[in-house]
Amino acid sequence: MNLREAVDRMHAFLRGEAEAENLPEQWNIPRERMEYYRDAVRGHVAGALESNFALTRAVLPGDLWDELTADYIRRFPPRQPELNHSAEPFPDFLADRISASQEIPGPALVELSRIEWLEWVALSNREEIPPRHDLTEPVLNPTLEIHQCRYATASFIGEMRSWMHDEERAKPAWPPPETGEIAFVFRRPDTGFVRTIPARDGHLFVLKMLHEGLTVRNAAEEAGCSGPLVKQFLKAAAAEGFAILPLK
Amino acid sequence: MKFGIGLRREHFGEIMDIRRNRLDFLEILSDNYMFRGGRPRTVLRQVLQRWPVAAHGVGLNIGGLDDLDREYLDLLRELFREVQPPWFSDHLCYSGAHGEQYFDLIPMPFTREAARRVAERARQAQDHVGLPLLLENPSYYFVMPGAEMTEAEFIREVLEQSGCGLLLDINNVYVNAVNHGYGAREFILSMPLERVKQVHVAGHDASGPFIVDTHGDHAVDAVYDLLAWTAPKIPDAWVLYEWDNSVPPLDVLLKEADKMRKAAESGLCANPGEAA
């Protein structure tokens, strides 16, 4: 048997396109030893899905998660050498698979999964967050990702995480209300952990101001508000972590 | 010998609390750093101020039939510009086919064709990255059909043809010896020990029908005995404790690394001057 044939037969087995008992006689290998590899290969992707979509999984009823991940692994074999990227098409897959129902509102679930993926994008972003002492002007956190939500999904994420840390709190209702909000997802400069928040008016003001490179005075003039109020918004944005202010 | 542990996310918050002389080096899993920025890279930069760092990978797919992934090699080279490891290492196996990634170590058939192919790709990878490549003897749970030689002969053939070094995983030797019924010491003696630059030690799971290399537990005494026996033959090797799954608190890992050091040093003291 040449190398190509060996690799091809193993590939078909790992993909589930051939079973151990259908392999030629010379592949007289104990079934559990072959299956160890198939389970491991599938398990790596299943693990990446579990870690990247923990909240999506948490809101799904019963065994549906297992059924969805098994189908996903069959249909979306990983192509990139970074394991987490094997999870990237999952929100699109969900959009195809989950139809709207009262129990699983498809669009809300897909939205939740998209934001969870953005959390990985922000967390792993290779862009350096500039140190404060290098700055002369406030800047946006370069890891900031923005998602326009149909549901109050960013609020839901914050409430779910609070509940997971303290189960004495009330579990947030699923699905979140269809009130719409803008999600800010970014890696915190101080801890390196990722954070998702619903953008409030002050946050959006800072986003516009820093995106357009406006000074405090220009921003205040344009918005018809006071300079101290603009500074207050900037401070709040820096405390959240999606804007970085110079040291002085 | 030098002794170290793997840098793991679970210990990012406390790794810099360790005294410099408690460890001789750390090892990173390159795949966990080359694709991303943020905290891992920040912690890595701090670690580099204190210890030398070795780089180990799982995604090179050195035994694969697909072309070597140039982008992967470029990212490795970029990472190593910062890390400055003495070498880089990956496993003597394949980890993907037909453009798909398995994220696991699939055994190669022990054939001359496979050895030639791996050796050629290993030379290409070394040239591209600009550092010596060490190939690790992986654990494997069945022998691919069509073998023309033993595992030991296959490894020797690849190393001789490629000029690569050997990362000798002592736990894998033990696991394979038990699973495939050969002598662990005979296997080690049949390796080109002058090529061993690094050693891995780890825990395994022997609760099932065959032993699985899990990297998720303390190493058993038999593995430490094997390390002690091997140490005098490779006195300059860097020896690393690998704990990747169910990662314990840092103090537990450090105690295991101390145990590993003690085992190797007891072997060195008992049989000095045995170097290959």
Interface residues (C-beta under 8 A of the other chain):
Chain A: M1 N2 L3 R4 A6 V7 D8 M10 H11 L14 R15 P24 Q26 W27 I29 P30 E32 R33 M34 Y36 Y37 A40 V41 H44 V45 P77 P78 R79 Q80 P81 E82 L83 H85 S86 L123 S124 N125 R126 E127 E128 T143 R187 T191 G192 F193
Chain B: D31 F35 R36 G37 G38 R39 R41 T42 G59 N61 G64 L65 D69 Y72 Y94 G96 A97 H98 G99 E100 Q101 Y102 F103 D104 I106 M108 P109 T111 E113 A114 R117 Y141 F142 M144 P145 G146 G208 P209 F210 V212
